[in-house]
Amino acid sequence: MFDDDFNEEEWGPMDETLQRYEEVKNGESSSILDEEEFERVVEYYFQNSNEEQALLACDIARTYYPFSASILLLKAEIFTQAQKYGQALKTLDEMEQYDNNNLDAVLLRSDILLAQFKYDQAALWLEQKSVEYSGKEKTEILLELSDVYDESEEFDAVFDTLKRVIKIDRRNEEALQKICFWAEFTERLEESVAMHTQLTDDDPYNALAWFNLGAAYQGLKMFEKCIDAYEYCVAIDEKFEFAYRNMADAYMRLKWYGKALEVLEKHIEIAKPEDVIFEAMGFCWEKQKDFARARQFYRQASQLSPQDDGIFFKIGETYAREKQWEKAVKSYSVALHLDKDNASYCMAIGNCLMEMDVKSEALVCYLNAVRLKPGNKTTWVALIRGLYITGYYEEALTQLEVAREHCGEKGDFYYYQAAILFELGKAKEAMLQLEHGLKMAPAKAKMFTDMNPEYLLRASVAEMIGKYKKTKK
């Protein structure tokens, strides 16, 4: 098989060999090149994109070595690379007369059939040849077969074929790495658990098998069991960084943020700094309400990924949680600068400005959010609430109607309409809208009372809300 690049360090200097080849080609030499020297010449011309000279070198070599399987294999590869598949297959047929047990030829024929989209023929060919080989060569054929099934989108067959590889070689790194993905993709996680449990019983120092067992448990949301498996994995291979990543994720799913941080710190010790790791550490500190330390790690993440708007948004969220509105606005603004079409960022800035009593600018932000996502109920709710707070009741009612046109009837809208109507002194209409809201979304009644707790002082309001609460129970 051709290497990706011609390597003179491996092959040695070519000047003398090429000169002797030219003499042989022109009939000017009484001596000939040996078979390996011809191979070097073919390789040299091919890697220098001179297909014509490479094929000529093959033909000249065959006049001296007519039964050379290696020269014919090189010729078949050249035809394959040139997409001359018919000539490549014909050359392989000729080669097999002299060597019908060449693994490279088996794999090359499969590649050609794949390139011709003859998936069934490629799979059948490899299945037939696999019985003729054993050990490492058999696993290579089966790995090629798994790729064929992947190309033909027979995904369960991919999983089954990788299982066959692991049965032959339980430490086959490629198969173990791939089957971890395919177990989840084909939703055969329980089968993966059973397989890897047996594998770790038979070979308890197989770090990849422990990792795959952990990943299968993780996919099944059995987080404590997956953590145990990852612990075995890193005990065997303390530099298995993906095990630390997945373990940290499992701890976070369990909301054991302190444990997750310990694992992430270990990851930092053994691997290059990555934004996702620093971001995860920031998330853990944020969940533990240590916002200053959360920002520290979010900033480290932003230094590695300065175009990631989401990280700056998270920094803004930590400031907002501490009611540091001006600093929050600055961080949200950076996020919005990086992603100008993000409605959530507009709303976040609007909320801060509202808290800072810069209401007119806040309303502009809410209007931008609605413009960016007119079909999103949340953006309309933010705008209508802003108009309510600023006392623009008539405008709020107008925007409610527009919101319904875009989003349909929502319980939230009825609650806001009821609150606005109460403020306009239209109590009877307000009570009708409140009842609509309670019928549609009784669990959201707090949305209405949060607008103005004094509404509950009205006996009719308290009675109606109480009635629907009882009905809900």
VEXDREN-2710 file (C-alpha; in Angstrom, 1 decimal):
% VEXDREN-2710
k/r/px/py/pz
1/MET/0.0/0.0/0.0
2/PHE/1.2/3.5/-0.8
3/ASP/2.3/5.7/2.0
4/ASP/0.7/9.2/2.2
5/ASP/4.1/10.8/1.5
6/PHE/7.3/9.5/-0.1
7/ASN/9.9/9.2/2.7
8/GLU/13.5/9.4/1.6
9/GLU/14.7/8.8/5.1
10/GLU/13.0/5.4/5.0
11/TRP/13.7/4.6/1.4
12/GLY/17.1/6.3/1.1
13/PRO/18.2/8.8/-1.6
14/MET/16.6/8.2/-4.9
15/ASP/19.0/10.0/-7.3
16/GLU/21.2/7.0/-8.0
17/THR/18.2/4.6/-8.3
18/LEU/16.3/6.9/-10.7
19/GLN/19.4/7.2/-12.8
20/ARG/19.9/3.5/-13.0
21/TYR/16.2/3.1/-13.8
22/GLU/16.4/5.6/-16.7
23/GLU/19.3/3.6/-18.1
24/VAL/17.3/0.4/-17.9
25/LYS/14.3/2.1/-19.5
26/ASN/16.4/3.4/-22.3
27/GLY/18.2/0.1/-22.8
28/GLU/21.6/1.6/-21.8
29/SER/22.4/-0.7/-19.0
30/SER/23.5/-4.3/-18.8
31/SER/22.4/-4.6/-15.2
32/ILE/18.8/-4.5/-13.9
33/LEU/17.1/-3.2/-10.7
34/ASP/16.0/-5.6/-8.1
35/GLU/12.3/-5.9/-7.4
36/GLU/12.4/-3.6/-4.3
37/GLU/14.2/-0.9/-6.3
38/PHE/11.4/-1.0/-8.9
39/GLU/8.9/-0.6/-6.2
40/ARG/10.7/2.4/-4.9
41/VAL/10.7/4.0/-8.4
42/VAL/6.9/3.3/-8.8
43/GLU/6.3/4.8/-5.3
44/TYR/8.5/7.9/-6.1
45/TYR/6.6/8.7/-9.4
46/PHE/3.2/8.1/-7.9
47/GLN/3.8/10.3/-4.8
48/ASN/5.0/13.0/-7.1
49/SER/1.7/12.9/-9.0
50/ASN/3.2/11.3/-12.1
51/GLU/0.7/8.5/-12.8
52/GLU/1.9/7.9/-16.3
53/GLN/5.5/7.3/-15.3
54/ALA/4.5/5.2/-12.3
55/LEU/2.5/2.9/-14.6
56/LEU/5.3/2.7/-17.1
57/ALA/7.7/1.7/-14.3
58/CYS/5.3/-1.0/-13.3
59/ASP/5.2/-2.4/-16.9
60/ILE/9.0/-2.3/-17.2
61/ALA/9.3/-4.0/-13.8
62/ARG/7.0/-6.8/-15.0
63/THR/9.2/-7.5/-18.0
64/TYR/11.9/-8.5/-15.5
65/TYR/9.6/-9.8/-12.7
66/PRO/6.5/-11.2/-14.5
67/PHE/5.2/-13.0/-11.5
68/SER/5.6/-10.2/-9.0
69/ALA/2.5/-9.8/-6.9
70/SER/3.8/-6.6/-5.2
71/ILE/4.3/-4.8/-8.6
72/LEU/0.8/-5.8/-9.7
73/LEU/-0.6/-4.6/-6.3
74/LEU/1.1/-1.2/-6.8
75/LYS/-0.4/-1.0/-10.3
76/ALA/-3.9/-1.8/-9.0
77/GLU/-3.5/1.0/-6.4
78/ILE/-2.5/3.5/-9.0
79/PHE/-5.6/2.6/-11.1
80/THR/-7.7/2.9/-8.0
81/GLN/-6.4/6.3/-7.0
82/ALA/-7.1/7.4/-10.6
83/GLN/-10.7/6.1/-10.3
84/LYS/-10.0/3.6/-13.1
85/TYR/-11.8/0.9/-11.1
86/GLY/-12.3/-1.6/-14.0
87/GLN/-8.6/-1.7/-14.8
88/ALA/-7.8/-1.9/-11.0
89/LEU/-10.0/-5.0/-10.6
90/LYS/-8.6/-6.6/-13.7
91/THR/-5.1/-6.1/-12.3
92/LEU/-6.1/-7.6/-9.0
93/ASP/-7.6/-10.6/-10.8
94/GLU/-4.2/-11.1/-12.5
95/MET/-2.3/-10.6/-9.2
96/GLU/-4.4/-13.2/-7.4
97/GLN/-3.1/-15.8/-9.9
98/TYR/0.3/-15.4/-8.2
99/ASP/-0.7/-14.6/-4.7
100/ASN/-4.3/-15.3/-3.7
101/ASN/-3.7/-14.7/0.0
102/ASN/-2.6/-11.1/0.1
103/LEU/-4.4/-9.1/2.8
104/ASP/-3.6/-5.7/1.1
105/ALA/-5.2/-7.0/-2.1
106/VAL/-8.3/-8.1/-0.2
107/LEU/-8.7/-4.7/1.4
108/LEU/-8.0/-2.9/-1.9
109/ARG/-10.8/-4.8/-3.7
110/SER/-13.2/-3.9/-0.9
111/ASP/-12.2/-0.2/-1.3
112/ILE/-12.8/-0.4/-5.0
113/LEU/-16.3/-1.9/-4.5
114/LEU/-17.1/0.7/-1.9
115/ALA/-16.0/3.5/-4.3
116/GLN/-18.4/2.0/-6.9
117/PHE/-21.2/2.0/-4.2
118/LYS/-21.4/-1.8/-4.4
119/TYR/-21.9/-2.2/-0.7
120/ASP/-23.5/-5.6/-0.8
121/GLN/-20.6/-7.0/-3.0
122/ALA/-18.0/-5.4/-0.7
123/ALA/-19.6/-6.9/2.4
124/LEU/-20.0/-10.4/0.8
125/TRP/-16.4/-10.3/-0.4
126/LEU/-15.0/-9.5/3.1
127/GLU/-17.3/-12.0/4.8
128/GLN/-16.0/-14.7/2.5
129/LYS/-12.4/-13.7/2.9
130/SER/-12.6/-13.4/6.7
131/VAL/-13.0/-17.2/7.1
132/GLU/-9.6/-17.7/5.3
133/TYR/-7.7/-15.6/7.9
134/SER/-7.1/-15.7/11.6
135/GLY/-5.7/-13.5/14.3
136/LYS/-4.6/-9.9/13.4
137/GLU/-5.3/-10.3/9.7
138/LYS/-8.9/-11.5/10.4
139/THR/-9.5/-8.5/12.7
140/GLU/-8.3/-6.1/10.0
141/ILE/-10.8/-7.6/7.5
142/LEU/-13.6/-7.4/10.0
143/LEU/-12.8/-3.8/10.8
144/GLU/-12.9/-3.0/7.1
145/LEU/-16.3/-4.9/7.0
146/SER/-17.6/-2.6/9.8
147/ASP/-16.7/0.4/7.7
148/VAL/-18.6/-1.1/4.8
149/TYR/-21.7/-1.5/6.9
150/ASP/-21.2/2.0/8.2
151/GLU/-21.2/3.3/4.6
152/SER/-24.2/1.3/3.7
153/GLU/-26.0/2.5/6.9
154/GLU/-26.5/-1.0/8.3
155/PHE/-25.7/0.3/11.8
156/ASP/-26.6/-2.7/13.8
157/ALA/-24.3/-4.8/11.6
158/VAL/-21.5/-2.3/12.4
159/PHE/-22.0/-3.1/16.1
160/ASP/-22.2/-6.8/15.6
161/THR/-19.0/-6.8/13.5
162/LEU/-17.1/-4.9/16.1
163/LYS/-18.3/-7.4/18.7
164/ARG/-16.8/-10.1/16.5
165/VAL/-13.4/-8.3/16.4
166/ILE/-13.4/-7.9/20.2
167/LYS/-14.2/-11.6/20.6
168/ILE/-11.0/-12.4/18.7
169/ASP/-8.9/-9.6/20.2
170/ARG/-10.4/-8.2/23.5
171/ARG/-7.8/-5.5/23.5
172/ASN/-8.3/-4.3/20.0
173/GLU/-8.1/-0.5/20.5
174/GLU/-9.9/0.5/17.3
175/ALA/-12.8/-1.8/17.9
176/LEU/-13.2/-0.9/21.5
177/GLN/-13.2/2.8/20.7
178/LYS/-15.7/2.5/17.9
179/ILE/-18.2/0.2/19.7
180/CYS/-18.6/2.7/22.5
181/PHE/-20.1/5.1/20.0
182/TRP/-22.2/2.5/18.2
183/ALA/-23.7/1.1/21.3
184/GLU/-25.3/4.4/22.0
185/PHE/-26.1/5.2/18.4
186/THR/-27.9/1.8/17.9
187/GLU/-29.5/2.0/21.3
188/ARG/-27.9/-1.2/22.4
189/LEU/-26.6/0.0/25.7
190/GLU/-27.9/-2.9/27.8
191/GLU/-26.1/-5.3/25.4
192/SER/-23.0/-3.2/25.7
193/VAL/-23.2/-3.4/29.5
194/ALA/-23.5/-7.2/29.4
195/MET/-20.6/-7.4/26.9
196/HIS/-18.3/-5.1/28.7
197/THR/-19.1/-6.6/32.2
198/GLN/-18.0/-10.0/30.8
199/LEU/-15.0/-8.4/29.2
200/THR/-13.9/-6.7/32.5
201/ASP/-14.5/-10.0/34.4
202/ASP/-12.2/-11.8/31.9
203/ASP/-9.7/-9.0/31.6
204/PRO/-9.9/-6.8/34.7
205/TYR/-7.0/-4.6/33.6
206/ASN/-8.6/-3.6/30.3
207/ALA/-9.0/0.2/30.7
208/LEU/-10.9/0.7/27.5
209/ALA/-13.4/-2.0/28.4
210/TRP/-14.0/-0.3/31.8
211/PHE/-14.5/3.1/30.0
212/ASN/-17.0/1.6/27.6
213/LEU/-18.8/0.0/30.5
214/GLY/-19.0/3.4/32.2
215/ALA/-20.2/5.0/29.0
216/ALA/-23.0/2.4/28.6
217/TYR/-24.2/2.9/32.2
218/GLN/-24.0/6.7/31.6
219/GLY/-26.2/6.4/28.5
220/LEU/-28.7/4.5/30.6
221/LYS/-28.5/7.3/33.2
222/MET/-27.2/4.9/35.8
223/PHE/-24.7/7.5/37.0
224/GLU/-23.4/5.9/40.2
225/LYS/-22.6/2.7/38.4
226/CYS/-20.9/4.6/35.5
227/ILE/-18.7/6.5/38.0
228/ASP/-17.6/3.1/39.5
229/ALA/-16.6/1.9/36.1
230/TYR/-14.7/5.1/35.3
231/GLU/-12.9/4.8/38.7
232/TYR/-11.6/1.4/37.6
233/CYS/-10.6/2.9/34.2
234/VAL/-8.4/5.7/35.7
235/ALA/-7.0/3.4/38.4
236/ILE/-5.6/1.3/35.5
237/ASP/-4.7/4.3/33.3
238/GLU/-4.4/7.5/35.3
239/LYS/-4.0/9.6/32.1
240/PHE/-7.3/8.4/30.5
241/GLU/-8.7/11.9/30.1
242/PHE/-12.0/11.1/28.6
243/ALA/-12.8/9.0/31.6
244/TYR/-12.3/12.1/33.8
245/ARG/-14.5/14.1/31.5
246/ASN/-17.4/11.6/31.6
247/MET/-17.0/11.0/35.3
248/ALA/-17.3/14.8/35.9
249/ASP/-20.4/14.9/33.8
250/ALA/-21.9/12.0/35.8
251/TYR/-21.2/13.8/39.0
252/MET/-22.8/17.0/37.7
253/ARG/-25.9/15.0/36.6
254/LEU/-26.1/13.8/40.2
255/LYS/-25.6/17.4/41.4
256/TRP/-22.4/16.4/43.3
257/TYR/-20.6/19.5/42.2
258/GLY/-17.7/19.2/44.7
259/LYS/-16.9/15.7/43.4
260/ALA/-17.1/16.9/39.8
261/LEU/-14.6/19.7/40.6
262/GLU/-12.2/17.2/42.0
263/VAL/-12.3/15.2/38.9
264/LEU/-12.0/18.2/36.6
265/GLU/-9.0/19.4/38.5
266/LYS/-7.4/16.0/37.9
267/HIS/-8.1/16.4/34.2
268/ILE/-6.4/19.8/34.2
269/GLU/-3.3/18.1/35.7
270/ILE/-3.0/15.5/32.9
271/ALA/-4.2/17.2/29.8
272/LYS/-3.9/20.4/27.9
273/PRO/-6.1/23.3/29.0
274/GLU/-9.5/23.3/27.3
275/ASP/-12.3/25.8/27.3
276/VAL/-15.0/23.1/27.9
277/ILE/-13.2/22.0/31.1
278/PHE/-12.9/25.5/32.5
279/GLU/-16.5/26.1/31.5
280/ALA/-17.6/23.0/33.4
281/MET/-15.7/24.1/36.4
282/GLY/-17.3/27.5/36.3
283/PHE/-20.7/25.8/36.1
284/CYS/-20.0/23.7/39.2
285/TRP/-18.9/26.8/41.2
286/GLU/-22.0/28.7/40.0
287/LYS/-24.2/25.8/41.1
288/GLN/-22.6/26.1/44.5
289/LYS/-23.3/29.8/44.5
290/ASP/-19.7/30.8/44.5
291/PHE/-20.1/33.3/41.7
292/ALA/-16.8/35.0/41.9
293/ARG/-14.9/31.7/41.5
294/ALA/-17.3/30.7/38.7
295/ARG/-16.4/33.8/36.8
296/GLN/-12.7/33.0/37.3
297/PHE/-13.1/29.8/35.4
298/TYR/-15.5/31.2/32.8
299/ARG/-12.9/33.9/32.1
300/GLN/-10.2/31.2/31.6
301/ALA/-12.6/29.5/29.2
302/SER/-13.2/32.7/27.3
303/GLN/-9.4/33.3/26.9
304/LEU/-9.2/30.0/25.1
305/SER/-12.4/30.6/23.1
306/PRO/-12.8/34.3/22.8
307/GLN/-15.5/34.0/20.2
308/ASP/-17.8/31.8/22.3
309/ASP/-20.7/34.2/23.1
310/GLY/-22.2/31.6/25.5
311/ILE/-19.4/32.0/28.0
312/PHE/-19.8/35.7/28.2
313/PHE/-23.5/35.2/28.8
314/LYS/-22.8/32.9/31.7
315/ILE/-20.4/35.5/33.2
316/GLY/-23.3/38.0/32.9
317/GLU/-25.6/35.5/34.6
318/THR/-23.3/35.3/37.7
319/TYR/-23.3/39.1/38.0
320/ALA/-27.1/39.1/37.6
321/ARG/-27.4/36.5/40.4
322/GLU/-25.4/38.9/42.6
323/LYS/-27.6/41.9/41.4
324/GLN/-24.5/43.6/40.0
325/TRP/-26.6/44.9/37.1
326/GLU/-24.0/47.2/35.4
327/LYS/-21.4/44.4/35.2
328/ALA/-24.0/42.0/34.0
329/VAL/-25.0/44.3/31.2
330/LYS/-21.3/44.6/30.1
331/SER/-20.9/40.8/29.9
332/TYR/-24.3/40.3/28.2
333/SER/-23.3/43.1/25.7
334/VAL/-20.1/41.2/24.7
335/ALA/-22.2/38.1/24.2
336/LEU/-24.7/40.1/22.0
337/HIS/-21.8/41.7/20.0
338/LEU/-20.6/38.1/19.2
339/ASP/-24.1/36.9/18.3
340/LYS/-26.2/39.9/17.2
341/ASP/-29.3/37.7/16.5
342/ASN/-29.7/36.2/19.9
343/ALA/-33.0/37.2/21.5
344/SER/-32.1/35.8/24.9
345/TYR/-29.2/38.2/25.2
346/CYS/-31.4/41.1/24.3
347/MET/-33.9/40.1/27.0
348/ALA/-31.1/39.6/29.6
349/ILE/-29.9/43.2/28.9
350/GLY/-33.4/44.4/29.1
351/ASN/-34.0/42.8/32.4
352/CYS/-30.8/44.4/33.9
353/LEU/-31.7/47.8/32.5
354/MET/-35.2/47.5/34.0
355/GLU/-33.6/46.8/37.4
356/MET/-31.3/49.8/36.9
357/ASP/-34.5/51.9/36.2
358/VAL/-33.4/52.6/32.6
359/LYS/-36.8/51.6/31.4
360/SER/-37.0/53.1/28.0
361/GLU/-33.7/51.4/26.9
362/ALA/-35.0/48.2/28.4
363/LEU/-38.1/48.3/26.3
364/VAL/-35.9/48.8/23.2
365/CYS/-34.1/45.6/24.1
366/TYR/-37.4/43.7/24.5
367/LEU/-38.6/45.0/21.2
368/ASN/-35.3/43.7/19.6
369/ALA/-35.9/40.3/21.2
370/VAL/-39.4/40.2/19.7
371/ARG/-38.1/41.2/16.3
372/LEU/-35.5/38.5/16.4
373/LYS/-37.9/35.7/17.6
374/PRO/-41.5/36.7/16.9
375/GLY/-42.7/33.2/17.3
376/ASN/-41.2/32.8/20.8
377/LYS/-43.7/33.3/23.7
378/THR/-40.9/34.3/26.1
379/THR/-39.9/37.3/24.1
380/TRP/-43.4/38.6/24.1
381/VAL/-43.9/38.0/27.8
382/ALA/-40.7/40.1/28.5
383/LEU/-42.0/42.9/26.3
384/ILE/-45.5/43.0/27.7
385/ARG/-44.2/42.7/31.3
386/GLY/-41.9/45.7/30.6
387/LEU/-44.8/47.7/29.2
388/TYR/-46.9/46.9/32.3
389/ILE/-44.1/47.9/34.7
390/THR/-43.6/51.2/32.8
391/GLY/-47.3/52.0/32.8
392/TYR/-47.8/51.7/29.1
393/TYR/-51.1/49.8/29.6
394/GLU/-52.8/50.5/26.3
395/GLU/-49.6/49.7/24.3
396/ALA/-49.3/46.5/26.4
397/LEU/-52.8/45.4/25.3
398/THR/-52.0/46.2/21.7
399/GLN/-48.8/44.1/21.9
400/LEU/-50.8/41.3/23.5
401/GLU/-53.0/41.0/20.4
402/VAL/-49.9/40.9/18.2
403/ALA/-48.4/38.2/20.4
404/ARG/-51.5/36.1/20.0
405/GLU/-51.2/36.4/16.3
406/HIS/-47.7/35.0/16.4
407/CYS/-47.9/32.5/19.3
408/GLY/-51.6/31.6/19.6
409/GLU/-53.6/31.7/22.8
410/LYS/-51.5/31.2/25.9
411/GLY/-52.4/31.2/29.6
412/ASP/-49.6/33.7/30.3
413/PHE/-51.2/36.2/28.0
414/TYR/-54.5/36.0/29.8
415/TYR/-52.8/36.6/33.2
416/TYR/-51.0/39.7/31.8
417/GLN/-54.2/40.9/30.2
418/ALA/-56.1/40.6/33.5
419/ALA/-53.4/42.5/35.3
420/ILE/-53.4/45.3/32.7
421/LEU/-57.1/45.6/32.8
422/PHE/-57.2/45.9/36.6
423/GLU/-54.7/48.7/36.3
424/LEU/-57.0/50.4/33.8
425/GLY/-59.9/50.1/36.2
426/LYS/-61.7/47.5/34.1
427/ALA/-62.3/45.0/36.9
428/LYS/-65.1/43.1/35.2
429/GLU/-63.1/42.4/32.0
430/ALA/-60.1/41.6/34.1
431/MET/-62.0/38.9/36.0
432/LEU/-63.0/37.3/32.7
433/GLN/-59.4/37.2/31.4
434/LEU/-58.2/35.9/34.8
435/GLU/-60.7/33.0/34.6
436/HIS/-59.5/32.2/31.1
437/GLY/-56.0/32.1/32.4
438/LEU/-56.9/29.9/35.3
439/LYS/-58.8/27.5/33.0
440/MET/-55.9/27.2/30.6
441/ALA/-52.9/27.2/33.0
442/PRO/-54.0/27.0/36.7
443/ALA/-50.4/26.2/37.8
444/LYS/-49.2/29.6/36.5
445/ALA/-51.5/31.7/38.8
446/LYS/-48.5/33.0/40.6
447/MET/-47.5/34.8/37.4
448/PHE/-50.6/37.0/37.9
449/THR/-50.2/37.6/41.7
450/ASP/-46.5/38.4/41.3
451/MET/-47.4/41.3/39.0
452/ASN/-49.1/43.0/41.9
453/PRO/-49.7/41.1/45.2
454/GLU/-52.4/43.6/46.1
455/TYR/-54.7/41.8/43.6
456/LEU/-55.2/39.1/46.2
457/LEU/-56.8/41.7/48.5
458/ARG/-59.7/41.7/46.2
459/ALA/-62.2/39.1/47.6
460/SER/-63.4/38.1/44.1
461/VAL/-59.8/37.5/42.9
462/ALA/-58.8/35.4/46.0
463/GLU/-62.0/33.4/45.7
464/MET/-61.6/32.6/42.0
465/ILE/-57.9/31.6/42.4
466/GLY/-58.8/29.5/45.5
467/LYS/-61.5/27.7/43.5
468/TYR/-59.2/26.7/40.7
469/LYS/-56.5/25.6/43.1
470/LYS/-59.0/23.2/44.7
471/THR/-60.1/22.0/41.3
472/LYS/-56.5/21.4/40.4
473/LYS/-56.0/19.2/43.5
END
